[in-house]
């Protein structure tokens, strides 16, 4: 188990304990801010907020199972130009953590002065679905308990249902569920920085000899998720195989670029697909239409998606933000996840798995891909 702290406590105290931990860290000057989901005025949803006043932590909902925007994208906005000058704690889900790791390697996030806190994740709902559940008075925490207990929920975002990376790594503190009973949660320090922060945690009791039980629980959890992922891939392959099926799948794309805008991995300031390359005079449209008798508008929708896959599939963390942002329910996240999985497998790489693994597109190896490019 190592020398770092493992603490367990009653499940009903999880939100309060994390809020109190962050409050103590703020009051004692260990951190000067905390990025954590705060409840919106409507009460039906949350948004990430940078909290500097300890009293405002009362209005936060640390574990609301919804992501309106990827926290990795927020951290890129906050730290790309300059690292945080003062310590800040950040609460983020495993896919957001993996995207943060990937962006760090791509020089888009600076981890200096960040205390990263992640959690065992049972999955999230889309913004609209989550708002509907809250407005109907659903017991959100009860839903989460059922998910951790092995029950399925078709309302979960599709990528979450088959997510095999829902247990965090590369963070300072994990809020753990796997390996504990239904009425318990845990806090695990994974780094010295996290261990020092947990010195201020109140309540709970030492989680003795929990590593074996946790590892076994995580293994079983991942086996179920991997089986679901593979079933999703099998179904998707049948639906999109061949150019005709691919065109049908993307038929409702309106080239709004929402999927690109919300993607934490798409960070180019000058994007090819927003450039003058795709600005044409009226005669060009008439020529294209005359050649076939008709022209689908807007143009180049499939090219956009194929180009984006080619650009960032090695770094896709399957967070699903792209599909949430699509106004026409194109299954873009599921397609990107399958393409990303196969691309990364080809390079023996997993996006966000380790800070020490270089991104494949930043490396040149003479001994690879000869079947594509020849000797």
VOBA-1610 file (N, C-alpha, C; in pm, whole numbers, padded with zeros to 5 digits, always signed):
BEGIN
Unk+00083-00120+00000Unk+00000+00000+00000Unk+00087+00126+00000Unk+00213+00112+00035Unk+00300+00228+00035Unk+00286+00309+00162Unk+00357+00419+00166Unk+00361+00501+00287Unk+00258+00612+00289Unk+00180+00626+00184Unk+00084+00735+00178Unk-00047+00698+00245Unk-00126+00799+00279Unk-00247+00780+00358Unk-00359+00714+00278Unk-00427+00620+00343Unk-00552+00563+00297Unk-00653+00582+00410Unk-00762+00653+00381Unk-00864+00682+00482Unk-00999+00638+00429Unk-01082+00579+00514Unk-01219+00546+00474Unk-01317+00612+00569Unk-01438+00637+00519Unk-01537+00709+00598Unk-01677+00677+00544Unk-01782+00708+00621Unk-01918+00678+00577Unk-01953+00749+00447Unk-02027+00680+00362Unk-02057+00734+00229Unk-02131+00867+00235Unk-02221+00883+00333Unk-02300+01006+00339Unk-02214+01128+00371Unk-02091+01104+00417Unk-02003+01216+00452Unk-01909+01256+00339Unk-01919+01190+00223Unk-01822+01213+00116Unk-01818+01359+00072Unk-01932+01414+00034Unk-01935+01552-00015Unk-01887+01649+00092Unk-01938+01629+00213Unk-01901+01718+00323Unk-01753+01709+00353Unk-01699+01587+00354Unk-01558+01568+00385Unk-01469+01638+00283Unk-01500+01624+00153Unk-01418+01686+00050Unk-01430+01837+00056Unk-01551+01886+00082Unk-01568+02031+00097Unk-01488+02084+00216Unk-01495+02010+00327Unk-01422+02052+00447Unk-01272+02044+00426Unk-01226+01944+00349Unk-01084+01934+00320Unk-01038+02055+00239Unk-01114+02087+00136Unk-01079+02203+00054Unk-01086+02332+00135Unk-01185+02341+00222Unk-01199+02460+00307Unk-01078+02474+00398Unk-01034+02363+00459Unk-00917+02366+00547Unk-00792+02406+00471Unk-00778+02351+00349Unk-00662+02384+00267Unk-00660+02533+00232Unk-00777+02589+00205Unk-00786+02732+00175Unk-00758+02817+00298Unk-00822+02782+00409Unk-00807+02862+00530Unk-00665+02860+00584Unk-00596+02749+00565Unk-00459+02737+00616Unk-00354+02782+00515Unk-00400+02828+00399Unk-00308+02880+00299Unk-00230+02775+00223Unk-00269+02647+00238Unk-00203+02542+00161Unk-00234+02559+00012Unk-00357+02600-00017Unk-00397+02637-00153Unk-00458+02776-00148Unk-00461+02842-00261Unk-00521+02975-00269Unk-00649+02976-00351Unk-00685+02859-00405Unk-00808+02848-00482Unk-00840+02702-00508Unk-00963+02678-00550Unk-01006+02542-00582Unk-01099+02546-00702Unk-01068+02466-00804Unk-01156+02451-00920Unk-01247+02333-00893Unk-01376+02361-00878Unk-01471+02258-00835Unk-01609+02293-00891Unk-01693+02194-00924Unk-01826+02224-00977Unk-01913+02297-00875Unk-01975+02405-00919Unk-02066+02482-00835Unk-02207+02473-00891Unk-02304+02468-00803Unk-02444+02461-00846Unk-02486+02593-00908Unk-02550+02585-01025Unk-02597+02704-01093Unk-02722+02759-01024Unk-02755+02887-01048Unk-02873+02947-00983Unk-03002+02868-01003Unk-03015+02802-01119Unk-03136+02723-01146Unk-03145+02600-01055Unk-03030+02557-01003Unk-03025+02437-00920Unk-03027+02309-00999Unk-03042+02320-01132Unk-03058+02200-01215Unk-02927+02154-01279Unk-02819+02228-01256Unk-02693+02187-01317Unk-02577+02252-01244Unk-02456+02220-01289Unk-02335+02272-01226Unk-02240+02325-01334Unk-02146+02407-01291Unk-02041+02456-01378Unk-01913+02469-01296Unk-01800+02439-01358Unk-01674+02452-01287Unk-01652+02598-01247Unk-01603+02618-01126Unk-01576+02753-01075Unk-01443+02753-01003Unk-01374+02866-01008Unk-01253+02886-00930Unk-01292+02955-00801Unk-01287+02880-00691Unk-01331+02930-00560Unk-01210+02975-00480Unk-01214+03098-00432Unk-01109+03149-00345Unk-01162+03183-00205Unk-01292+03196-00193Unk-01357+03224-00063Unk-01406+03092-00004Unk-01351+03048+00109Unk-01390+02918+00166Unk-01541+02904+00187Unk-01609+03013+00220Unk-01753+03007+00245Unk-01831+02966+00120Unk-01777+02998+00002Unk-01847+02967-00123Unk-01840+02819-00160Unk-01760+02742-00087Unk-01756+02598-00111Unk-01888+02531-00074Unk-01967+02597+00007Unk-02097+02540+00046Unk-02189+02524-00075Unk-02167+02607-00177Unk-02253+02602-00295Unk-02199+02509-00403Unk-02099+02431-00369Unk-02041+02340-00468Unk-02106+02202-00460Unk-02096+02129-00570Unk-02144+01991-00577Unk-02032+01908-00639Unk-01934+01868-00557Unk-01809+01811-00609Unk-01826+01690-00700Unk-01930+01609-00676Unk-01940+01483-00748Unk-02063+01474-00837Unk-02118+01589-00875Unk-02232+01588-00967Unk-02192+01513-01094Unk-02265+01407-01132Unk-02225+01323-01247Unk-02260+01386-01381Unk-02195+01497-01410Unk-02220+01570-01534Unk-02096+01654-01566Unk-02068+01673-01695Unk-01956+01758-01736Unk-02005+01854-01844Unk-02024+01979-01806Unk-02068+02079-01904Unk-01954+02118-01996Unk-01832+02114-01942Unk-01712+02143-02019Unk-01599+02063-01957Unk-01501+02024-02035Unk-01390+01947-01981Unk-01301+02036-01895Unk-01274+01991-01774Unk-01186+02066-01685Unk-01046+02079-01744Unk-01006+01983-01826Unk-00876+01992-01892Unk-00868+02115-01981Unk-00978+02145-02048Unk-00981+02265-02134Unk-00972+02391-02049Unk-01037+02389-01933Unk-01028+02503-01842Unk-00885+02522-01793Unk-00820+02412-01756Unk-00682+02422-01707Unk-00589+02472-01817Unk-00617+02438-01941Unk-00537+02489-02051Unk-00552+02640-02062Unk-00674+02688-02048Unk-00698+02832-02052Unk-00627+02904-01937Unk-00622+02838-01822Unk-00566+02900-01702Unk-00414+02897-01698Unk-00352+02794-01757Unk-00208+02774-01733Unk-00122+02768-01858Unk-00181+02775-01977Unk-00100+02758-02098Unk+00004+02869-02113Unk-00036+02992-02088Unk+00056+03104-02105Unk+00152+03118-01988Unk+00104+03080-01869Unk+00186+03096-01749Unk+00132+03003-01641Unk+00218+02932-01568Unk+00169+02843-01462Unk+00102+02923-01351Unk+00020+02857-01272Unk-00044+02922-01160Unk+00062+02975-01064Unk+00051+03100-01026Unk+00148+03159-00935Unk+00130+03116-00792Unk+00007+03070-00761Unk-00025+03024-00626Unk-00091+02887-00636Unk-00080+02805-00532Unk-00136+02669-00536Unk-00288+02668-00551Unk-00334+02580-00638Unk-00478+02565-00663Unk-00511+02416-00667Unk-00616+02376-00596Unk-00665+02239-00603Unk-00765+02229-00718Unk-00764+02115-00787Unk-00854+02094-00901Unk-00921+01958-00885Unk-01054+01959-00887Unk-01130+01835-00880Unk-01173+01798-01021Unk-01136+01680-01068Unk-01166+01642-01205Unk-01185+01491-01219Unk-01265+01454-01317Unk-01293+01312-01340Unk-01178+01247-01417Unk-01171+01112-01416Unk-01057+01044-01477Unk-01032+01081-01623Unk-01137+01097-01704Unk-01114+01133-01845Unk-01060+01275-01855Unk-01107+01364-01766Unk-01054+01500-01763Unk-00909+01499-01718Unk-00877+01411-01624Unk-00739+01397-01577Unk-00649+01346-01689Unk-00696+01248-01764Unk-00615+01195-01874Unk-00595+01301-01983Unk-00699+01379-02010Unk-00684+01488-02107Unk-00584+01592-02056Unk-00584+01616-01926Unk-00489+01709-01866Unk-00346+01659-01882Unk-00326+01529-01859Unk-00194+01469-01878Unk-00151+01484-02024Unk-00242+01456-02115Unk-00209+01464-02257Unk-00173+01608-02296Unk-00251+01704-02248Unk-00224+01844-02279Unk-00095+01894-02216Unk-00060+01836-02102Unk+00068+01871-02040Unk+00183+01831-02130Unk+00173+01710-02188Unk+00278+01664-02278Unk+00283+01745-02408Unk+00169+01804-02443Unk+00161+01886-02564Unk+00185+02033-02536Unk+00233+02063-02414Unk+00269+02199-02373Unk+00149+02295-02370Unk+00031+02240-02340Unk-00090+02322-02333Unk-00139+02339-02190Unk-00087+02261-02097Unk-00119+02272-01954Unk+00013+02268-01877Unk+00022+02350-01773Unk+00137+02347-01683Unk+00088+02303-01546Unk+00141+02193-01495Unk+00093+02135-01370Unk+00154+02201-01245Unk+00242+02296-01264Unk+00304+02361-01149Unk+00199+02427-01061Unk+00208+02403-00932Unk+00118+02460-00831Unk-00026+02408-00841Unk-00047+02293-00905Unk-00180+02232-00910Unk-00184+02108-00822Unk-00285+02098-00738Unk-00313+01979-00657Unk-00428+01907-00725Unk-00401+01795-00788Unk-00502+01725-00868Unk-00575+01621-00783Unk-00707+01634-00776Unk-00792+01542-00701Unk-00890+01478-00798Unk-00887+01346-00809Unk-00979+01277-00898Unk-01057+01172-00819Unk-01135+01090-00890Unk-01229+01001-00822Unk-01256+00877-00905Unk-01295+00769-00838Unk-01354+00655-00908Unk-01485+00705-00970Unk-01502+00681-01098Unk-01616+00740-01170Unk-01711+00630-01217Unk-01837+00642-01180Unk-01938+00546-01225Unk-02002+00589-01357Unk-01963+00706-01407Unk-02019+00756-01532Unk-02091+00888-01512Unk-02118+00955-01622Unk-02186+01084-01617Unk-02303+01087-01714Unk-02392+01182-01689Unk-02508+01204-01777Unk-02482+01327-01863Unk-02550+01336-01975Unk-02541+01458-02054Unk-02600+01573-01973Unk-02567+01695-02012Unk-02617+01813-01941Unk-02769+01813-01938Unk-02831+01783-02052Unk-02978+01784-02059Unk-03038+01674-01974Unk-02980+01554-01980Unk-03033+01443-01902Unk-03019+01469-01753Unk-02903+01520-01712Unk-02880+01549-01571Unk-02979+01654-01521Unk-03001+01760-01598Unk-03097+01864-01558Unk-03236+01805-01543Unk-03272+01716-01635Unk-03404+01653-01628Unk-03417+01567-01502Unk-03314+01492-01469Unk-03316+01407-01349Unk-03331+01491-01223Unk-03258+01601-01217Unk-03266+01689-01099Unk-03404+01750-01088Unk-03458+01798-01199Unk-03590+01861-01198Unk-03701+01764-01161Unk-03680+01636-01191Unk-03778+01534-01155Unk-03762+01487-01010Unk-03659+01536-00942Unk-03636+01499-00803Unk-03571+01364-00784Unk-03500+01316-00888Unk-03432+01187-00877Unk-03321+01192-00772Unk-03300+01082-00704Unk-03194+01070-00606Unk-03063+01043-00680Unk-02987+01149-00709Unk-02867+01136-00790Unk-02763+01048-00720Unk-02747+01067-00590Unk-02649+00987-00518Unk-02692+00840-00513Unk-02823+00819-00506Unk-02873+00682-00510Unk-02847+00616-00644Unk-02859+00695-00752Unk-02828+00642-00885Unk-02681+00601-00893Unk-02596+00683-00837Unk-02453+00653-00839Unk-02423+00525-00762Unk-02486+00509-00646Unk-02466+00388-00566Unk-02508+00264-00644Unk-02618+00274-00717Unk-02664+00161-00797Unk-02565+00127-00908Unk-02508+00231-00968Unk-02410+00209-01074Unk-02286+00139-01019Unk-02237+00185-00904Unk-02121+00120-00843Unk-02156-00021-00798Unk-02284-00045-00774Unk-02327-00179-00735Unk-02342-00273-00853Unk-02323-00222-00973Unk-02326-00309-01091Unk-02450-00295-01178Unk-02543-00207-01140Unk-02663-00189-01222Unk-02632-00102-01344Unk-02698-00131-01454Unk-02684-00052-01576Unk-02782+00064-01574Unk-02748+00171-01644Unk-02840+00283-01661Unk-02825+00332-01805Unk-02927+00306-01888Unk-02918+00345-02029Unk-02911+00496-02049Unk-02938+00574-01944Unk-02932+00719-01956Unk-02789+00772-01948Unk-02696+00688-01900Unk-02557+00731-01896Unk-02507+00760-02038Unk-02416+00854-02050Unk-02356+00882-02179Unk-02293+00754-02235Unk-02309+00726-02365Unk-02262+00599-02422Unk-02115+00570-02395Unk-02028+00671-02405Unk-01886+00645-02382Unk-01859+00607-02237Unk-01944+00653-02145Unk-01927+00619-02004Unk-01965+00473-01978Unk-02065+00425-02050Unk-02111+00289-02029Unk-02002+00187-02063Unk-01915+00221-02158Unk-01808+00130-02196Unk-01671+00186-02165Unk-01659+00265-02057Unk-01532+00329-02023Unk-01445+00236-01939Unk-01326+00203-01991Unk-01235+00114-01919Unk-01127+00192-01844Unk-01138+00325-01840Unk-01038+00408-01772Unk-01105+00498-01669Unk-01199+00443-01593Unk-01277+00522-01498Unk-01218+00525-01358Unk-01097+00469-01343Unk-01024+00475-01215Unk-00901+00562-01238Unk-00883+00667-01159Unk-00779+00766-01190Unk-00638+00720-01156Unk-00544+00779-01228Unk-00401+00769-01198Unk-00342+00907-01225Unk-00219+00926-01190Unk-00151+01054-01216Unk-00214+01173-01144Unk-00283+01146-01034Unk-00336+01256-00954Unk-00270+01251-00816Unk-00296+01352-00736Unk-00238+01359-00602Unk-00326+01288-00499Unk-00457+01298-00519Unk-00552+01235-00426Unk-00664+01170-00507Unk-00700+01049-00470Unk-00815+00981-00529Unk-00926+00969-00426Unk-01047+01004-00466Unk-01166+00976-00386Unk-01215+00840-00434Unk-01198+00738-00349Unk-01214+00599-00392Unk-01348+00539-00351Unk-01397+00451-00437Unk-01516+00372-00406Unk-01488+00223-00417Unk-01415+00184-00519Unk-01386+00043-00542Unk-01306-00016-00425Unk-01349-00134-00381Unk-01281-00201-00271Unk-01342-00172-00135Unk-01448-00092-00134Unk-01517-00058-00009Unk-01664-00100-00018Unk-01729-00108+00097Unk-01870-00144+00102Unk-01959-00034+00048Unk-02089-00063+00027Unk-02180+00036-00030Unk-02199+00159+00058Unk-02165+00149+00186Unk-02185+00261+00277Unk-02053+00332+00310Unk-01951+00312+00225Unk-01821+00371+00252Unk-01757+00431+00127Unk-01675+00531+00150Unk-01585+00586+00048Unk-01448+00599+00110Unk-01349+00633+00028Unk-01214+00648+00081Unk-01140+00763+00017Unk-01035+00805+00083Unk-00940+00902+00027Unk-00803+00835+00023Unk-00737+00842-00092Unk-00605+00780-00108Unk-00508+00886-00158Unk-00399+00905-00087Unk-00293+00994-00133Unk-00199+00916-00225Unk-00175+00967-00344Unk-00089+00899-00440Unk+00048+00966-00455Unk+00062+01085-00398Unk+00188+01157-00404Unk+00217+01219-00267Unk+00339+01267-00251Unk+00375+01335-00127Unk+00291+01460-00108Unk+00266+01531-00218Unk+00183+01650-00212Unk+00042+01616-00164Unk-00011+01505-00218Unk-00144+01461-00175Unk-00144+01415-00031Unk-00037+01349+00010Unk-00026+01302+00148Unk-00026+01419+00246Unk+00046+01524+00213Unk+00049+01643+00299Unk-00089+01708+00308Unk-00161+01710+00196Unk-00296+01768+00197Unk-00390+01688+00286Unk-00379+01554+00282Unk-00468+01470+00361Unk-00439+01478+00511Unk-00329+01540+00549Unk-00303+01561+00691Unk-00413+01649+00752Unk-00479+01728+00666Unk-00584+01818+00714Unk-00723+01755+00706Unk-00731+01632+00656Unk-00862+01564+00647Unk-00910+01526+00787Unk-01036+01556+00814Unk-01094+01524+00944Unk-01195+01411+00930Unk-01214+01336+01038Unk-01309+01225+01034Unk-01251+01104+00965Unk-01329+01000+00960Unk-01285+00878+00895Unk-01191+00798+00983Unk-01141+00690+00926Unk-01049+00602+00997Unk-00949+00545+00898Unk-00836+00497+00944Unk-00738+00440+00852Unk-00798+00324+00772Unk-00767+00320+00644Unk-00814+00213+00556Unk-00700+00112+00546Unk-00701+00019+00639Unk-00592-00078+00651Unk-00608-00192+00550Unk-00496-00232+00491Unk-00493-00350+00403Unk-00600-00345+00294Unk-00621-00226+00239Unk-00726-00211+00138Unk-00681-00230-00005Unk-00551-00237-00028Unk-00502-00237-00164Unk-00544-00361-00243Unk-00535-00479-00182Unk-00572-00601-00253Unk-00720-00602-00289Unk-00804-00563-00193Unk-00948-00560-00217Unk-00981-00458-00327Unk-00913-00346-00323Unk-00938-00242-00424Unk-00893-00290-00563Unk-00777-00349-00571Unk-00728-00396-00700Unk-00821-00501-00761Unk-00873-00590-00677Unk-00964-00693-00725Unk-01095-00632-00772Unk-01146-00534-00697Unk-01271-00468-00735Unk-01255-00390-00865Unk-01142-00323-00880Unk-01115-00247-01002Unk-01105-00342-01122Unk-01039-00456-01102Unk-01025-00555-01210Unk-01162-00602-01259Unk-01250-00635-01164Unk-01384-00683-01201Unk-01464-00572-01270Unk-01453-00452-01218Unk-01523-00338-01275Unk-01479-00316-01420Unk-01348-00319-01443Unk-01295-00295-01577Unk-01332-00406-01675Unk-01339-00530-01626Unk-01378-00641-01713Unk-01518-00620-01770Unk-01609-00572-01687Unk-01745-00545-01732Unk-01746-00431-01833Unk-01672-00324-01804Unk-01669-00208-01893Unk-01603-00242-02027Unk-01499-00323-02023Unk-01432-00361-02147Unk-01523-00446-02235Unk-01600-00534-02173Unk-01696-00616-02248Unk-01801-00526-02315Unk-01846-00424-02243Unk-01944-00331-02302Unk-01880-00249-02413Unk-01756-00208-02391Unk-01685-00133-02495Unk-01673-00215-02622Unk-01633-00340-02609Unk-01616-00426-02726Unk-01748-00450-02798Unk-01856-00464-02722Unk-01988-00481-02783Unk-02027-00354-02859Unk-01997-00238-02802Unk-02025-00112-02870Unk-01945-00101-02999Unk-01817-00140-02993Unk-01733-00134-03112Unk-01787-00227-03221Unk-01827-00346-03182Unk-01878-00442-03279Unk-02003-00390-03349Unk-02093-00333-03271Unk-02216-00277-03326Unk-02185-00158-03417Unk-02093-00074-03373Unk-02059+00046-03449Unk-01992+00012-03580Unk-01903-00086-03579Unk-01834-00126-03702Unk-01933-00166-03810Unk-02036-00239-03768Unk-02137-00283-03864Unk-02213-00165-03923Unk-02234-00063-03840Unk-02313+00052-03885Unk-02236+00146-03975Unk-02104+00156-03958Unk-02029+00257-04032Unk-01934+00198-04136Unk-01929+00067-04151Unk-01837+00006-04247Unk-01875+00045-04390Unk-01778+00090-04465Unk-01800+00130-04603Unk-01835+00277-04613Unk-01800+00338-04725Unk-01822+00481-04743Unk-01969+00518-04739Unk-02056+00431-04792Unk-02200+00462-04793Unk-02255+00470-04651Unk-02219+00372-04567Unk-02266+00373-04429Unk-02207+00490-04351Unk-02082+00522-04381Unk-02019+00634-04312Unk-02089+00765-04348Unk-02123+00779-04474Unk-02196+00899-04518Unk-02333+00907-04451Unk-02400+00791-04438Unk-02530+00790-04371Unk-02515+00832-04224Unk-02409+00782-04160Unk-02389+00812-04018Unk-02367+00961-03995Unk-02293+01022-04086Unk-02262+01165-04071Unk-02357+01255-04151Unk-02466+01198-04199Unk-02557+01274-04287Unk-02614+01398-04220Unk-02636+01392-04089Unk-02697+01506-04020Unk-02596+01609-03971Unk-02468+01590-04003Unk-02367+01689-03964Unk-02392+01819-04039Unk-02394+01931-03968Unk-02417+02061-04030Unk-02290+02146-04031Unk-02175+02083-04001Unk-02046+02152-04005Unk-02042+02271-03906Unk-02105+02253-03792Unk-02107+02361-03692Unk-01975+02370-03617Unk-01899+02259-03617Unk-01769+02251-03549Unk-01781+02254-03396Unk-01902+02231-03344Unk-01919+02226-03199Unk-01829+02118-03137Unk-01820+02003-03206Unk-01742+01892-03152Unk-01596+01931-03137Unk-01546+02009-03230Unk-01408+02054-03225Unk-01390+02159-03115Unk-01488+02246-03100Unk-01479+02356-03004Unk-01469+02304-02861Unk-01546+02200-02828Unk-01548+02150-02689Unk-01440+02046-02663Unk-01378+01993-02767Unk-01277+01888-02749Unk-01156+01944-02675Unk-01117+01885-02563Unk-01001+01937-02490Unk-00869+01917-02564Unk-00866+01822-02657Unk-00742+01792-02727Unk-00723+01882-02849Unk-00832+01934-02905Unk-00822+02027-03018Unk-00787+02166-02964Unk-00662+02207-02982Unk-00619+02334-02923Unk-00553+02428-03023Unk-00544+02390-03150Unk-00476+02474-03248Unk-00544+02611-03257Unk-00463+02716-03254Unk-00517+02851-03265Unk-00556+02883-03409Unk-00485+02825-03503Unk-00517+02841-03645Unk-00556+02705-03700Unk-00684+02685-03720Unk-00735+02555-03762Unk-00754+02551-03914Unk-00706+02444-03975Unk-00720+02426-04119Unk-00865+02435-04162Unk-00956+02378-04080Unk-01096+02372-04120Unk-01170+02505-04097Unk-01104+02600-04034Unk-01161+02734-04019Unk-01082+02836-04101Unk-01003+02787-04194Unk-00914+02874-04270Unk-00977+02912-04405Unk-00904+02997-04477Unk-00950+03044-04608Unk-00953+02932-04712Unk-00891+02818-04680Unk-00892+02704-04771Unk-01035+02663-04806Unk-01127+02685-04712Unk-01266+02643-04731Unk-01357+02761-04765Unk-01298+02868-04815Unk-01377+02981-04864Unk-01374+02979-05016Unk-01491+02968-05079Unk-01497+02951-05224Unk-01587+03056-05286Unk-01555+03093-05410Unk-01640+03183-05487Unk-01762+03106-05537Unk-01865+03181-05570Unk-01993+03119-05608Unk-01980+03026-05728Unk-01890+03060-05823Unk-01874+02976-05942Unk-01832+02834-05907Unk-01751+02820-05801Unk-01704+02686-05763Unk-01822+02598-05721Unk-01914+02657-05646Unk-02031+02579-05602Unk-02113+02534-05723Unk-02130+02623-05821Unk-02207+02588-05940Unk-02136+02480-06021Unk-02005+02488-06028Unk-01929+02387-06103Unk-01944+02249-06038Unk-01929+02245-05906Unk-01941+02117-05836Unk-02081+02058-05853Unk-02181+02144-05842Unk-02318+02096-05856Unk-02346+02047-05997Unk-02294+02119-06096Unk-02317+02081-06236Unk-02253+01946-06268Unk-02142+01917-06204Unk-02071+01792-06230Unk-02154+01670-06191Unk-02236+01683-06088Unk-02315+01569-06040Unk-02465+01594-06044Unk-02504+01714-06079Unk-02646+01746-06084Unk-02699+01801-05953Unk-02619+01794-05848Unk-02660+01845-05718Unk-02542+01844-05622Unk-02546+01932-05523Unk-02436+01945-05427Unk-02491+01951-05286Unk-02446+01864-05201Unk-02488+01864-05061Unk-02424+01982-04989Unk-02506+02060-04919Unk-02458+02175-04844Unk-02493+02161-04696Unk-02405+02206-04606Unk-02273+02262-04633Unk-02177+02154-04682Unk-02072+02195-04748Unk-01978+02101-04809Unk-01875+02051-04708Unk-01810+01943-04743Unk-01691+01891-04673Unk-01716+01848-04528Unk-01836+01805-04498Unk-01863+01762-04360Unk-01786+01636-04324Unk-01785+01539-04414Unk-01713+01415-04385Unk-01562+01439-04380Unk-01512+01524-04469Unk-01370+01558-04469Unk-01329+01618-04335Unk-01415+01700-04278Unk-01386+01762-04148Unk-01364+01656-04041Unk-01453+01559-04033Unk-01443+01457-03929Unk-01323+01364-03951Unk-01300+01325-04076Unk-01186+01239-04106Unk-01055+01314-04077Unk-01052+01441-04113Unk-00933+01521-04085Unk-00906+01535-03937Unk-01011+01553-03860Unk-00995+01568-03715Unk-00948+01436-03653Unk-01003+01326-03700Unk-00960+01196-03650Unk-00812+01174-03680Unk-00771+01210-03799Unk-00631+01193-03838Unk-00540+01280-03751Unk-00591+01394-03709Unk-00511+01491-03635Unk-00494+01453-03488Unk-00601+01402-03426Unk-00594+01389-03280Unk-00636+01253-03225Unk-00649+01150-03309Unk-00693+01021-03257Unk-00590+00959-03163Unk-00461+00992-03179Unk-00362+00937-03088Unk-00373+00996-02949Unk-00442+01109-02935Unk-00455+01173-02804Unk-00598+01175-02752Unk-00691+01111-02824Unk-00831+01110-02780Unk-00845+01030-02650Unk-00910+01090-02549Unk-00931+01022-02421Unk-01074+00972-02406Unk-01155+00982-02513Unk-01293+00933-02512Unk-01375+00996-02401Unk-01360+01126-02382Unk-01437+01196-02278Unk-01582+01215-02319Unk-01611+01212-02450Unk-01748+01222-02498Unk-01803+01362-02510Unk-01720+01464-02485Unk-01769+01601-02492Unk-01819+01635-02632Unk-01754+01578-02735Unk-01791+01610-02872Unk-01935+01569-02903Unk-01973+01451-02857Unk-02108+01403-02886Unk-02213+01482-02809Unk-02179+01523-02686Unk-02272+01606-02609Unk-02300+01738-02679Unk-02200+01789-02751Unk-02213+01920-02814Unk-02280+01914-02950Unk-02297+01794-03005Unk-02357+01782-03138Unk-02507+01812-03132Unk-02556+01906-03211Unk-02699+01939-03207Unk-02788+01835-03273Unk-02728+01744-03350Unk-02806+01647-03426Unk-02777+01502-03389Unk-02717+01481-03273Unk-02696+01346-03218Unk-02617+01254-03310Unk-02521+01308-03381Unk-02428+01223-03456Unk-02339+01152-03354Unk-02321+01020-03365Unk-02245+00945-03264Unk-02094+00967-03277Unk-02054+01093-03280Unk-01915+01126-03309Unk-01821+01075-03201Unk-01862+01080-03073Unk-01773+01034-02965Unk-01747+00885-02975Unk-01851+00809-03006Unk-01833+00664-03015Unk-01740+00628-03132Unk-01753+00700-03242Unk-01666+00675-03357Unk-01523+00714-03323Unk-01508+00831-03263Unk-01374+00877-03228Unk-01309+00784-03126Unk-01389+00734-03032Unk-01332+00643-02934Unk-01280+00517-03001Unk-01356+00459-03094Unk-01314+00337-03161Unk-01190+00363-03246Unk-01190+00473-03320Unk-01076+00507-03403Unk-00954+00534-03315Unk-00975+00610-03206Unk-00866+00641-03116Unk-00810+00516-03051Unk-00897+00426-03012Unk-00852+00301-02950Unk-00762+00223-03045Unk-00806+00208-03169Unk-00728+00131-03266Unk-00598+00201-03304Unk-00603+00334-03316Unk-00481+00409-03348Unk-00379+00396-03236Unk-00425+00416-03113Unk-00334+00410-02999Unk-00280+00269-02978Unk-00364+00169-03002Unk-00319+00031-02991Unk-00206+00003-03089Unk-00216+00062-03207Unk-00112+00042-03309Unk+00024+00093-03261Unk+00022+00197-03177Unk+00147+00255-03126Unk+00178+00209-02983Unk+00101+00111-02932Unk+00117+00066-02793Unk+00114+00186-02698Unk+00011+00267-02716Unk+00000+00394-02644Unk-00142+00410-02591Unk-00156+00472-02475Unk-00287+00508-02422Unk-00281+00655-02384Unk-00367+00734-02444Unk-00367+00878-02417Unk-00391+00905-02269Unk-00302+00982-02209Unk-00318+01021-02070Unk-00278+00918-01968Unk-00223+00805-02013Unk-00187+00699-01919Unk-00067+00739-01833Unk+00028+00810-01893Unk+00150+00844-01820Unk+00210+00973-01875Unk+00263+01052-01784Unk+00334+01173-01824Unk+00466+01140-01894Unk+00515+01019-01875Unk+00645+00980-01930Unk+00637+00920-02069Unk+00515+00891-02118Unk+00499+00835-02252Unk+00488+00948-02354Unk+00581+00960-02447Unk+00570+01066-02547Unk+00453+01041-02642Unk+00388+01147-02684Unk+00278+01136-02780Unk+00334+01081-02912Unk+00272+00978-02972Unk+00328+00916-03093Unk+00362+01015-03203Unk+00278+01116-03223Unk+00303+01209-03333Unk+00424+01298-03309Unk+00479+01295-03187Unk+00600+01373-03159Unk+00726+01288-03174Unk+00709+01162-03208Unk+00823+01069-03218Unk+00837+01016-03360Unk+00960+00996-03402Unk+00985+00930-03531Unk+01065+00802-03504Unk+01013+00692-03556Unk+01083+00565-03541Unk+01099+00501-03680Unk+01221+00466-03712Unk+01247+00408-03843Unk+01189+00267-03858Unk+01163+00201-03747Unk+01125+00059-03753Unk+00975+00037-03743Unk+00892+00135-03781Unk+00748+00114-03768Unk+00675+00153-03895Unk+00554+00096-03909Unk+00461+00130-04017Unk+00516+00104-04157Unk+00603+00004-04171Unk+00656-00028-04304Unk+00546-00081-04396Unk+00443-00143-04336Unk+00335-00196-04421Unk+00255-00085-04485Unk+00267+00038-04432Unk+00198+00151-04490Unk+00290+00229-04585Unk+00410+00258-04536Unk+00499+00344-04615Unk+00608+00271-04692Unk+00621+00140-04672Unk+00725+00067-04740Unk+00858+00074-04665Unk+00955+00002-04715Unk+01085-00003-04650Unk+01165+00125-04678
//
